[in-house]
Amino acid sequence: MAEKVAVLGLGVMGVGMAQNLRKAGFDVTVWNRTAAKAEAFVKDGGAAAATPAEAANGAKVVISMLADDNASRAAWLGEHGALAGMDDNVIAVESSTVSPVWIAELHAAAQARGVRLLDAPVTGSRPQAEAGQLTFLTGGDAATVEEARPILAAMSKQVLPLGPVGSGAQLKLINNFLCGVQIVSFAEALTWIERSGLDRTLALEFLKTAAPGSGILAGMSDRMTRRTYEVNFALDLMRKDMGYAHAAAETFGVELSTAANAEKLFVQAQEKGLGEKDMSAVVEVVRAEK
């Protein structure tokens, strides 16, 4: 009999993760706050539950992929939360990008319930989730990581053990802080190129292979030049992550001045109604400046 895995959250990332678990032969039950989003998964042969607790019941591993601390707290600890439905000694995996403060709270609640927690946020966006090419940044007991590895491997190209619970959340926020700053810097550079009269195509091809070249620059250049903002990673979520990163770094006495400037532009993009578009849409704020 196939092992049961529960997936909480069928957003841009969660749906691809659940589909890859099914393809790998696991018995997958999903829960989503908006039940209609689970209909396609059910039609494809999966199962859906009415509550997180129902989804978690009987599962060997329960994986959460939600928007923020509040959504995660509601799914794990709220009325009919997943922890209440889990068997003793099974594994909870928090893959959302959340704050280290919340991970510490969730860890304490899981221990009190007799559940083992891994904090395992992922790198990658929609294409990587759909292709099973995510990277899990994993914090938790080494033996628990190895027990969960076959399940995590069905959704990923790498499972990276980092140390105790909370390590994954820290590195994910560092990763997203660097991404957010680079996205805003590139938006400013692209607008500069467009206003200067330079051949945009030639300038971008040069920059992609020059010292500033990076995965972010390559990934953002096509979206920003074409002005196609279908969501791979929502702007709202990047703004949230920048805020979490700023707070987390402050606990170590690190002032993320560049994050503050980048977050300001993401906030302005939200005010322009761009929050539900891809994070690359932040360039429209810079383009509008005079």
Secondary structure, DSSP 8 states (H G I E B T S, - for coil): ---EEEEE--STTHHHHHHHHHHTT-EEEEE-SSGGGGHHHHHTT-EE-SSHHHHHTT-SEEEE--SSHHHHHHHHHSTT-HHHH--TT-EEEE-S---HHHHHHHHHHHHHHT-EEEE--EE--HHHHHHT-EEEEEES-HHHHHHHHHHHHTTEEEEEEEESTTHHHHHHHHHHHHHHHHHHHHHHHHHHHHHHT--HHHHHHHHHHSTT--HHHHHHHHHHHHT----SSBHHHHHHHHHHHHHHHHTTT---HHHHHHHHHHHHHHHTT-TTSBGGGGHHHHHH--
